[in-house]
Amino acid sequence: MSSYTSESVLEKFKSFSDLANNYGENGGHIPGRFMGMTIKKAGLLDKQIPEIENPISFFILYNKAASKLKQDNYPVFHKESIDYLIRLQHALIEK
């Protein structure tokens, strides 16, 4: 049995507040935090700040950051996915 089962993870926390505090440290959204830290590590945070209310730009910029840090093997989105997001962004801007 894997040591990463739900029960073994929950055993690390003595109370609900311990669990909530650990979870809250990541803002409740671990993939988004990972993507944001990748953008920051790649030195592209200054490009995201003006676009903070645009979720599409977040994905596109993450992909640029992950590609820039390719030696660290960050996961990247498939080109077709990014192309779709760019088309979607243009369609939303045109409305």
PEKACOR-V14883 format. One record per residue. N is the residue number from 0. RES is the residue in one letter. SS is DSSP state (h for helix, s for strand, l for the rest). OMEGA is omega in degrees with one decimal (NA if undefined). Layout:
n:N res:RES ss:SS omega:OMEGA
n:N res:RES ss:SS omega:OMEGA
//
This chain:
n:0 res:M ss:l omega:-177.5
n:1 res:S ss:l omega:177.3
n:2 res:S ss:l omega:-179.4
n:3 res:Y ss:l omega:176.1
n:4 res:T ss:l omega:179.7
n:5 res:S ss:h omega:-178.9
n:6 res:E ss:h omega:-177.9
n:7 res:S ss:h omega:177.3
n:8 res:V ss:h omega:-178.3
n:9 res:L ss:h omega:179.0
n:10 res:E ss:h omega:179.3
n:11 res:K ss:l omega:-175.8
n:12 res:F ss:l omega:-177.2
n:13 res:K ss:l omega:-177.1
n:14 res:S ss:l omega:177.7
n:15 res:F ss:h omega:-178.6
n:16 res:S ss:h omega:175.3
n:17 res:D ss:h omega:179.0
n:18 res:L ss:h omega:-178.0
n:19 res:A ss:h omega:179.6
n:20 res:N ss:h omega:178.2
n:21 res:N ss:h omega:179.3
n:22 res:Y ss:h omega:-179.1
n:23 res:G ss:h omega:178.3
n:24 res:E ss:l omega:178.9
n:25 res:N ss:l omega:179.3
n:26 res:G ss:l omega:179.4
n:27 res:G ss:l omega:-176.8
n:28 res:H ss:l omega:-173.6
n:29 res:I ss:h omega:178.9
n:30 res:P ss:h omega:179.1
n:31 res:G ss:h omega:177.2
n:32 res:R ss:h omega:177.6
n:33 res:F ss:h omega:-179.4
n:34 res:M ss:h omega:178.2
n:35 res:G ss:h omega:178.3
n:36 res:M ss:h omega:177.0
n:37 res:T ss:h omega:176.8
n:38 res:I ss:h omega:179.6
n:39 res:K ss:h omega:-179.1
n:40 res:K ss:h omega:-179.7
n:41 res:A ss:l omega:179.0
n:42 res:G ss:l omega:-176.7
n:43 res:L ss:l omega:-177.5
n:44 res:L ss:h omega:180.0
n:45 res:D ss:h omega:176.8
n:46 res:K ss:h omega:-178.9
n:47 res:Q ss:h omega:-175.2
n:48 res:I ss:h omega:179.7
n:49 res:P ss:l omega:-178.1
n:50 res:E ss:l omega:-170.6
n:51 res:I ss:l omega:-178.6
n:52 res:E ss:l omega:-178.8
n:53 res:N ss:l omega:-177.0
n:54 res:P ss:h omega:179.3
n:55 res:I ss:h omega:-180.0
n:56 res:S ss:h omega:178.5
n:57 res:F ss:h omega:179.2
n:58 res:F ss:h omega:-179.7
n:59 res:I ss:h omega:-179.6
n:60 res:L ss:h omega:174.8
n:61 res:Y ss:h omega:-177.4
n:62 res:N ss:h omega:176.4
n:63 res:K ss:h omega:179.9
n:64 res:A ss:h omega:-179.7
n:65 res:A ss:h omega:177.7
n:66 res:S ss:h omega:178.7
n:67 res:K ss:h omega:-179.1
n:68 res:L ss:l omega:-172.5
n:69 res:K ss:h omega:178.3
n:70 res:Q ss:h omega:178.7
n:71 res:D ss:h omega:177.4
n:72 res:N ss:l omega:174.0
n:73 res:Y ss:l omega:177.2
n:74 res:P ss:l omega:177.8
n:75 res:V ss:l omega:175.7
n:76 res:F ss:l omega:178.3
n:77 res:H ss:l omega:-179.1
n:78 res:K ss:h omega:179.5
n:79 res:E ss:h omega:178.3
n:80 res:S ss:h omega:179.8
n:81 res:I ss:h omega:177.4
n:82 res:D ss:h omega:177.7
n:83 res:Y ss:h omega:179.5
n:84 res:L ss:h omega:178.5
n:85 res:I ss:h omega:177.1
n:86 res:R ss:h omega:178.4
n:87 res:L ss:h omega:179.4
n:88 res:Q ss:h omega:178.5
n:89 res:H ss:h omega:179.5
n:90 res:A ss:h omega:179.1
n:91 res:L ss:h omega:179.9
n:92 res:I ss:h omega:-178.1
n:93 res:E ss:h omega:-177.9
n:94 res:K ss:l omega:NA
//
